[in-house]
Amino acid sequence: TQVKINNAIKDVLIFSGGYDENQDGSSPRTADSVGGAIYIVDAETGAELWTGGNSNTFDEEFTEMLYSIPADIRVIDINGDDLADQMYVGDMGGQIWRFDISNGSNVGSLVTGAVIADFGGATAAENRRFYHSPDVSVLSEGTSKYLMIAIGSGFHAHPLDKVIEDRFYVIRDSNVYEPPTSYTKLTESDLYDATENHLGHVSASNTLVQQTAAVTALATKNGWFIKLEGTGEKALATSATISGELFFTTYEPTATSVGCTVSAGTPSLYHINIAGATPVINYDGIGIDTELTKSDRKVQLRTPALPPAPQRLRIDGQDIVCVGTECQTITSAETLIKTYWLEED
């Protein structure tokens, strides 16, 4: 990407400090000795332009950057000027970070940031980790716009783990174009628990009273989360948001029913509305399309393996979402579509 330092526009690489192998252990979160850092380097020379970490040896010291960061940094150009404006990433302690870039500043004032959410904890069940980058999109509701920061937790070093209670989170941030006045650290209590789908259609399993109460509750919160309720179910890849619809995969370790054979587990694809985790398609085939229920949020994938991230393809004007070799067409309401092409000589 590009950033502007003083009056010079620089082609840069932005990346994280990496993984601490101590995270291979399953004990509740403890500070790491390596990997808790963010780097911006000159793409031509490799020279460090800005660094952030948990000691005064970095250009910017972040005392809460205690845990390693193996994920890619999600870099956003929010105003379309070809300069990076914002960065988002999760860490091995279950924290989510936001950084804002002040283009045109000197190195000392280039980046500000802090933890904007802490979803980890001191118990074995709360030992949530973020191995993959968040998915960031913009949601318009009336005259208001929000950044929707989506990320799922999962112990990628131990996909068979059944102790950690993993979640999928979406943070709703109203600071779209400018840095926040102050960085507020959210916890689960600041998000709406959308697990039971009370925001969804009125049906035999969801009354109008429950729906009305859920809409009111969501309006007071800074986003939502759902519990991944399968035994050991976890998110092991980045999600994708397309036209306000969120796609992400999960993996649930399952025992084999046949002796002396390996079980590949249960991979699933979730397809929900990003505004409130409500289902989009009648995946379970039960009932009518105007009374979608909680079980319509996901469909089991046919390929037995750890599922990769959903990928968006666009072929002949049609949006297609693929997980590995399993693909489905979707209806896109977007009027501006990012398109890539190859010109052959």
C-alpha positions as CSV (number, residue, x, y, z in Angstrom):
1,T,0.0,0.0,0.0
2,Q,1.1,3.7,0.3
3,V,1.4,6.1,3.1
4,K,2.5,9.8,3.2
5,I,5.3,10.7,5.6
6,N,5.8,14.5,5.7
7,N,5.6,15.4,2.0
8,A,6.8,12.1,0.6
9,I,4.4,9.3,-0.6
10,K,6.0,5.9,0.1
11,D,5.3,2.5,-1.3
12,V,5.2,0.3,1.8
13,L,4.7,-3.1,3.2
14,I,2.6,-3.5,6.4
15,F,2.9,-6.7,8.4
16,S,2.7,-8.1,11.9
17,G,5.4,-9.4,14.2
18,G,4.4,-13.1,13.7
19,Y,3.7,-16.1,15.9
20,D,5.2,-17.2,19.2
21,E,5.4,-21.0,19.3
22,N,4.5,-20.8,23.0
23,Q,1.0,-20.3,21.8
24,D,1.0,-24.0,20.7
25,G,0.2,-24.8,24.3
26,S,-3.4,-24.8,25.6
27,S,-3.0,-22.9,28.8
28,P,-4.9,-19.7,29.3
29,R,-3.4,-16.6,27.8
30,T,0.0,-15.4,29.0
31,A,2.3,-12.7,27.5
32,D,4.4,-13.7,24.6
33,S,8.1,-13.0,24.2
34,V,8.0,-12.5,20.4
35,G,5.5,-11.4,17.7
36,G,3.8,-8.5,19.5
37,A,4.6,-5.9,16.9
38,I,3.4,-4.0,13.8
39,Y,5.8,-2.9,11.0
40,I,5.6,-0.4,8.2
41,V,8.6,-0.7,5.9
42,D,9.8,0.9,2.7
43,A,8.8,-1.5,-0.1
44,E,11.9,-0.6,-2.2
45,T,14.6,-0.6,0.4
46,G,13.2,-2.6,3.3
47,A,14.0,0.3,5.6
48,E,11.8,0.5,8.7
49,L,9.5,3.6,8.4
50,W,7.4,3.0,11.5
51,T,7.2,0.3,14.1
52,G,4.9,-0.4,17.0
53,G,5.3,-2.8,19.9
54,N,5.3,-3.2,23.7
55,S,8.6,-1.6,24.5
56,N,10.3,1.7,24.0
57,T,12.5,0.2,21.3
58,F,9.7,0.8,18.9
59,D,8.7,4.1,17.3
60,E,5.4,3.8,19.2
61,E,5.0,1.9,22.5
62,F,1.7,0.0,23.0
63,T,1.8,-1.5,26.5
64,E,-1.2,-3.8,25.8
65,M,0.6,-5.5,22.8
66,L,1.5,-8.4,25.0
67,Y,0.5,-11.2,22.7
68,S,1.9,-12.3,19.3
69,I,0.2,-11.3,16.1
70,P,0.4,-14.0,13.3
71,A,-2.5,-12.6,11.3
72,D,-2.3,-10.3,8.2
73,I,-3.0,-6.7,9.0
74,R,-6.3,-5.5,7.4
75,V,-5.4,-2.2,5.8
76,I,-8.2,0.2,4.7
77,D,-8.2,3.2,2.4
78,I,-11.5,4.6,3.6
79,N,-11.5,7.9,1.5
80,G,-10.3,6.5,-1.8
81,D,-7.1,8.7,-2.1
82,D,-4.8,5.6,-2.6
83,L,-3.3,6.1,0.9
84,A,-3.8,3.7,3.8
85,D,-5.9,5.2,6.5
86,Q,-6.7,2.5,9.0
87,M,-5.4,-0.9,10.1
88,Y,-7.1,-3.7,12.0
89,V,-5.8,-6.9,13.5
90,G,-6.5,-9.5,16.2
91,D,-3.9,-11.1,18.5
92,M,-3.3,-14.4,20.4
93,G,-4.8,-12.9,23.6
94,G,-8.3,-12.4,22.0
95,Q,-7.8,-8.7,21.5
96,I,-8.7,-6.6,18.5
97,W,-6.7,-3.5,17.6
98,R,-7.5,-0.5,15.5
99,F,-4.7,1.9,14.2
100,D,-5.3,5.2,12.4
101,I,-2.7,6.6,10.0
102,S,-2.2,10.4,9.9
103,N,-0.9,10.8,6.4
104,G,1.4,13.9,6.0
105,S,2.7,13.6,9.5
106,N,6.2,12.8,10.6
107,V,7.0,9.3,11.9
108,G,6.4,10.3,15.5
109,S,2.8,11.2,14.8
110,L,2.1,8.8,11.9
111,V,0.1,6.1,13.7
112,T,-2.3,6.2,16.7
113,G,-4.2,3.2,17.9
114,A,-5.2,0.9,20.8
115,V,-7.2,-2.2,21.7
116,I,-10.8,-1.7,20.7
117,A,-12.1,-5.1,22.0
118,D,-11.0,-7.8,24.4
119,F,-12.8,-11.1,24.0
120,G,-10.2,-13.3,25.7
121,G,-10.1,-14.3,29.4
122,A,-8.3,-16.0,32.1
123,T,-10.2,-19.4,32.0
124,A,-9.6,-22.3,29.7
125,A,-13.1,-21.7,28.1
126,E,-12.3,-18.1,27.4
127,N,-8.8,-18.7,25.9
128,R,-9.9,-17.3,22.5
129,R,-7.3,-16.5,19.8
130,F,-7.4,-14.6,16.5
131,Y,-5.1,-16.3,13.9
132,H,-6.7,-14.5,10.9
133,S,-7.3,-11.0,9.9
134,P,-10.7,-9.3,10.4
135,D,-13.0,-8.6,7.6
136,V,-14.0,-4.9,7.5
137,S,-17.0,-3.5,5.6
138,V,-19.2,-0.4,5.6
139,L,-22.9,-0.7,6.6
140,S,-25.4,2.1,5.8
141,E,-28.5,2.4,8.0
142,G,-30.6,5.4,7.1
143,T,-28.3,8.4,7.2
144,S,-25.7,6.7,9.3
145,K,-22.7,4.7,8.3
146,Y,-20.8,2.1,10.4
147,L,-17.6,0.1,10.0
148,M,-18.5,-3.5,10.6
149,I,-15.4,-5.4,11.9
150,A,-16.0,-9.1,11.6
151,I,-13.8,-11.8,13.1
152,G,-14.1,-15.4,14.4
153,S,-12.0,-17.1,17.1
154,G,-10.4,-20.5,16.9
155,F,-7.4,-22.4,18.2
156,H,-5.7,-23.1,14.8
157,A,-2.7,-24.9,16.5
158,H,-5.2,-27.4,18.0
159,P,-8.2,-27.8,15.7
160,L,-9.4,-30.8,17.7
161,D,-9.7,-28.7,20.9
162,K,-13.1,-28.9,22.6
163,V,-12.5,-26.8,25.7
164,I,-12.5,-23.2,24.3
165,E,-15.9,-21.6,23.8
166,D,-15.4,-19.8,20.5
167,R,-17.4,-17.0,19.0
168,F,-18.0,-15.0,15.9
169,Y,-18.0,-11.3,16.6
170,V,-19.0,-8.2,14.6
171,I,-18.1,-4.8,16.1
172,R,-20.2,-1.8,14.8
173,D,-18.0,1.4,14.9
174,S,-19.4,4.8,14.0
175,N,-15.9,6.3,13.5
176,V,-15.8,5.6,9.8
177,Y,-13.8,8.4,8.3
178,E,-11.9,9.8,11.3
179,P,-10.1,8.3,14.2
180,P,-12.2,8.0,17.4
181,T,-11.8,10.8,20.0
182,S,-10.7,8.0,22.3
183,Y,-10.2,4.3,21.8
184,T,-12.8,2.4,23.9
185,K,-12.1,-1.3,24.8
186,L,-15.2,-3.3,24.3
187,T,-16.0,-6.7,25.9
188,E,-18.7,-9.2,25.2
189,S,-21.1,-7.4,27.4
190,D,-21.0,-4.4,25.0
191,L,-22.2,-6.6,22.2
192,Y,-25.7,-8.1,21.6
193,D,-25.8,-11.9,22.0
194,A,-27.5,-12.9,18.7
195,T,-27.1,-16.6,19.2
196,E,-30.8,-17.4,19.4
197,N,-31.8,-15.4,16.2
198,H,-34.4,-13.3,18.0
199,L,-33.7,-10.6,15.5
200,G,-34.8,-12.9,12.7
201,H,-38.3,-13.6,11.2
202,V,-41.3,-14.2,13.5
203,S,-41.9,-17.9,13.4
204,A,-42.9,-20.8,15.6
205,S,-39.6,-20.5,17.4
206,N,-39.4,-16.7,17.6
207,T,-42.3,-14.6,18.7
208,L,-43.0,-11.0,17.8
209,V,-42.3,-10.0,21.5
210,Q,-38.9,-11.6,21.3
211,Q,-38.1,-10.0,18.0
212,T,-39.2,-6.5,19.2
213,A,-37.1,-6.8,22.4
214,A,-34.1,-8.0,20.4
215,V,-34.2,-5.0,18.0
216,T,-34.3,-2.7,21.0
217,A,-31.4,-4.5,22.7
218,L,-29.2,-4.4,19.5
219,A,-29.7,-0.6,19.2
220,T,-28.0,-0.1,22.6
221,K,-25.0,-2.2,21.7
222,N,-21.8,-1.9,19.7
223,G,-22.4,-4.9,17.5
224,W,-23.2,-8.5,18.1
225,F,-21.8,-12.0,18.6
226,I,-23.0,-15.6,18.2
227,K,-21.7,-18.6,20.1
228,L,-20.3,-21.4,17.9
229,E,-22.4,-24.0,19.6
230,G,-21.1,-27.2,18.1
231,T,-18.8,-29.2,20.4
232,G,-15.4,-27.6,19.7
233,E,-16.7,-25.6,16.8
234,K,-14.3,-22.8,15.8
235,A,-13.5,-20.3,13.0
236,L,-10.2,-21.0,11.3
237,A,-10.3,-18.5,8.4
238,T,-11.1,-14.9,7.5
239,S,-14.7,-14.1,6.6
240,A,-16.1,-12.3,3.6
241,T,-18.8,-9.6,3.5
242,I,-20.7,-9.1,0.2
243,S,-23.6,-6.6,-0.1
244,G,-24.3,-6.7,3.6
245,E,-24.2,-10.5,3.8
246,L,-21.5,-12.3,5.8
247,F,-19.9,-15.6,4.9
248,F,-17.6,-17.5,7.2
249,T,-16.6,-21.1,7.7
250,T,-16.2,-23.2,10.9
251,Y,-14.8,-26.6,11.8
252,E,-16.2,-29.0,14.4
253,P,-14.1,-32.0,15.4
254,T,-16.2,-35.1,15.5
255,A,-15.4,-38.6,16.6
256,T,-15.4,-41.4,14.1
257,S,-18.1,-44.1,14.3
258,V,-15.8,-46.7,12.8
259,G,-12.9,-48.1,14.8
260,C,-9.3,-47.4,13.8
261,T,-10.3,-44.8,11.2
262,V,-9.7,-41.0,11.1
263,S,-12.6,-38.6,11.4
264,A,-12.2,-35.5,9.2
265,G,-14.7,-33.5,11.3
266,T,-17.6,-31.3,10.2
267,P,-16.9,-28.2,8.2
268,S,-19.8,-25.6,7.8
269,L,-20.5,-22.4,5.9
270,Y,-22.4,-19.6,7.7
271,H,-24.3,-17.2,5.5
272,I,-26.0,-14.4,7.5
273,N,-26.9,-10.7,7.3
274,I,-24.1,-8.7,8.9
275,A,-26.5,-6.2,10.5
276,G,-27.8,-8.8,13.0
277,A,-26.7,-12.3,12.2
278,T,-30.1,-13.3,10.7
279,P,-30.3,-16.0,8.1
280,V,-30.5,-15.3,4.4
281,I,-31.5,-18.6,2.7
282,N,-33.6,-21.5,3.7
283,Y,-30.7,-23.9,4.1
284,D,-32.4,-26.5,6.2
285,G,-35.3,-26.8,3.7
286,I,-37.9,-26.6,6.5
287,G,-40.8,-24.1,6.5
288,I,-41.2,-21.1,4.2
289,D,-38.6,-18.5,3.1
290,T,-40.3,-15.7,5.1
291,E,-39.9,-17.6,8.3
292,L,-36.2,-18.5,8.4
293,T,-35.0,-19.9,11.7
294,K,-31.7,-20.3,13.5
295,S,-30.8,-23.5,11.7
296,D,-30.9,-21.6,8.4
297,R,-27.8,-19.7,9.2
298,K,-25.4,-22.4,8.1
299,V,-25.0,-25.4,5.8
300,Q,-22.7,-28.3,6.2
301,L,-19.9,-28.4,3.5
302,R,-19.5,-31.6,1.5
303,T,-15.7,-31.6,1.6
304,P,-14.5,-33.2,4.9
305,A,-11.5,-31.1,5.9
306,L,-10.5,-27.9,7.6
307,P,-12.5,-25.4,5.5
308,P,-10.7,-22.4,3.9
309,A,-12.0,-18.9,3.7
310,P,-14.9,-18.0,1.5
311,Q,-13.8,-16.5,-1.8
312,R,-15.8,-14.1,-4.0
313,L,-15.6,-14.6,-7.7
314,R,-17.4,-12.5,-10.4
315,I,-18.0,-14.2,-13.7
316,D,-20.1,-12.6,-16.5
317,G,-21.6,-10.1,-14.1
318,Q,-22.6,-12.8,-11.5
319,D,-21.3,-13.0,-8.0
320,I,-20.2,-16.4,-6.9
321,V,-18.9,-17.5,-3.4
322,C,-16.7,-20.5,-3.2
323,V,-15.3,-22.5,-0.3
324,G,-12.7,-24.7,-1.9
325,T,-14.4,-26.3,-4.8
326,E,-18.0,-25.8,-3.5
327,C,-19.5,-22.7,-5.0
328,Q,-22.9,-21.0,-5.0
329,T,-24.2,-17.9,-6.9
330,I,-25.5,-15.0,-4.8
331,T,-27.5,-11.9,-5.6
332,S,-25.4,-8.7,-5.2
333,A,-27.0,-5.3,-4.7
334,E,-23.7,-3.4,-5.1
335,T,-23.5,-0.9,-7.9
336,L,-19.7,-0.5,-7.7
337,I,-17.8,-3.7,-8.2
338,K,-14.0,-4.1,-8.0
339,T,-12.9,-5.8,-11.2
340,Y,-9.5,-7.2,-12.1
341,W,-8.3,-8.2,-15.6
342,L,-5.3,-9.5,-17.4
343,E,-4.1,-7.9,-20.6
344,E,-2.2,-10.2,-22.9
345,D,0.4,-9.0,-25.4
